[in-house]
Amino acid sequence: MNFDLDKITRDNIKRLVPYSSARAEYKGKEGIFLDANENSLGLIKGSNYNRYPDPMQLDLKEKLGKIKGLPIGNIFVGNGSDEAIDILFRAFCEPGKDNVIICPPTYGMYEVSANINDAIVNRVNLIPETFQLDLQNILKAIDEKTKLIFICCPNNPTGNGVKWSDIKTILENFSGLVVLDEAYINFASYRSLIPELLNYPNLVILQTLSKAWALAGLRVGLAFASQQIIDVFNKVKPPYNMNAVSQQLAISALDNIDEINSQIRTIVNERKYLTEALAAFSFVKKVYPSEANFILVKVNDAEALYNYLAQKQIIVRNRSKDELCDNCLRITVGTPEENKTLLKFLNEYGK
Ligand SMILES: Cc1ncc(COP(=O)(O)O)c(C=O)c1O
């Protein structure tokens, strides 16, 4: 593999002079700030919300860096992982010319973001039933215009992990970026591939505080990569891409690692309980093993079951239209009480 970041970066991005914000130009915290056209009188007492937030989210990155074992320079913080996905297209894919590879069924935003940015999408379906990567066809699909390959592990909506040996083969045979989405990694029985960033300069890892960290409403997405790749992200991102409230709340939430680990254990236990209970229903054809906080279930009539549950005010996702997911519902693991309620209604449905 011959990875050259310069070669895969769009020319306009290489030439780009990024916007220089007031807070980026003067980094001191004390003083009379007359540089950013803010309202210095302020409105919300005791807050700093009349001021622009830290454009580089340094305090948040420092805390994240300690948890993830990474220097700040290897971390990008975005307005949800969706912002990181969008930046990848904008920085690396020449509209109408470059292509990316996605492996359906998978997280829908890769394709939507590709379409928004007019990148060509090559779809190489996962292998039916095992939902592993179709390595041969992925390698065949790569051409000189392929810039990104998205791998979601654990995968949404199937819930399974993807073999490390397959990811490794792709990393070693592709000179574009391999984007490994680890949104659900905290629920998995295996570890993040963050340590592999040292071995593979073409690896970008996405994570989020929306899942295990229980902060979906704050919109905090993360990308980890080499400093050079993160520099490209920072060049392209809007100057103040993460608001002050999200930064502050995320910083204090990250102190609760013991509580979150205990919640992860609860969710993983509930996943096991639900997996076994779901498998016992006659209308359930298959419960796919999950490494995430949701379970994909094949049933005899997904639409009928979806409608029945919705009527009971239990909202799941009907994934039947996704490739290889005919008659499949995706059910998020809820609280122990919510899961009991779900099973109670399913019992009544089965009768
Ligand atoms: C695989 C995967 N990646 C990313 C996201 C989006 O994460 P965020 O909330 O950080 O935008 C989701 C959300 O469902 C997801 O399933």
The ligand as a Gaussian input file, in Angstrom:
#p B3LYP/6-31G(d) Opt

LIG

0 1
 C      -22.887000       3.402000      12.590000
 C      -23.277000       4.780000      12.971000
 N      -22.394000       5.768000      12.813000
 C      -22.704000       7.030000      13.146000
 C      -23.945000       7.355000      13.653000
 C      -24.257000       8.788000      13.946000
 O      -23.686000       9.195000      15.092000
 P      -23.815000      10.705000      15.581000
 O      -24.974000      10.760000      16.493000
 O      -22.510000      10.955000      16.258000
 O      -23.979000      11.578000      14.357000
 C      -24.900000       6.369000      13.828000
 C      -26.226000       6.697000      14.352000
 O      -27.152000       5.946000      14.379000
 C      -24.552000       5.044000      13.478000
 O      -25.429000       4.042000      13.598000

